Amino acid sequence: MHQFPPPAKPANFDATMEAHRLQLEELFKKGKLKPKKKKKKAKAKSQMPNKPKPKEPELFPAKWSAFKDQLSLAQRRKCAFCEGFAIGQGFGDVEHYAPKAEIEALDDTDPTTWGVERDNLANVLGRKPKPVSETGYWWLAYDWDNYILACTICNQQWKRAIFPIKEPRAAAPTRGDVETTFILHPFRGPAPRDHLEYGSLGEISPRNNSDFGRETIRTLGLDRPSLREQRRAVASKIHKKIDGLAGASVARRRELLEDIQLEGGLEQAFCGMVRAIFGQRVKISWQQLEADLAP
């Protein structure tokens, strides 16, 4: 994962969202924000046409989709979580970092319910999170700072409404709660490079037993086989080039560092992984690397 400079809120964002925010406030006051359970259709007793029921307002109209391009620009079209291209190989999702409608949790006592990736497919089998709250962070549904760009697989197959926090969660969240969120963020909070570690085969693990790293990995499925395979070639290359720095001539050292810098460019998939490997193994910041290689 990589942290990008946060995108500025679009000038027309608040005006676009204001009516929807006010609607949610009214629905919350009336206790109508809980998701409705689907009822089985009863068989018609007669041929008489039913009277149409009044249409209830949609809880969360997806007005945020109009701003996907600006999130995509800020993240270089990449998924905030897996660093693959969310745009181009798919349409990408505007993801609510804090779930808007409900909250789920993984069962710490039963890893078999966390789910596994189906062989040669992106589907997730056996992922059975526990329901925690029927309402989520609804007041953040139209908050610019709660949006990130994610690929459909990370968002819909893995993260869903799972949102681990450090503090015990006994009830539905409310405005003003002080929480320590564990999922690493692409714009703010703890730096992913301090909490995630990558091996030469593309495997990922929590750095120094980090809770942030562990919860991010298992919530988003960042260790799934298909993703490890995508990271493998780049991770192997970077580790080998770093190995080659020892004893290299001045000219050869510069060549190796230039290759690493290229792989860690912001436009490249897995640039956060590349920068994390380099910083953890060479003990030089990326800024220092760029300064050393400047003409």
VENFEN-V737705 format. One record per run of one state. SS is the DSSP state (H for helix, E for strand, L for the rest). FROM is the first residue (numbers start at 0). LEN is the number of residues. Records with the same first field share a line. If there is no record, write none. Layout:
SS=FROM-LEN, FROM-LEN
This chain:
L=0-12, 29-33, 74-3, 78-6, 85-7, 96-6, 105-5, 117-6, 127-2, 133-4, 140-3, 150-1, 159-2, 162-2, 165-15, 181-10, 194-1, 198-5, 209-1, 220-4, 245-4, 263-7, 282-3, 293-2
H=12-17, 62-12, 110-3, 137-3, 143-3, 151-8, 191-3, 206-3, 210-10, 224-21, 249-14, 270-12, 285-8
E=77-1, 84-1, 92-4, 102-3, 113-4, 123-4, 129-4, 146-4, 161-1, 164-1, 180-1, 195-3, 203-3
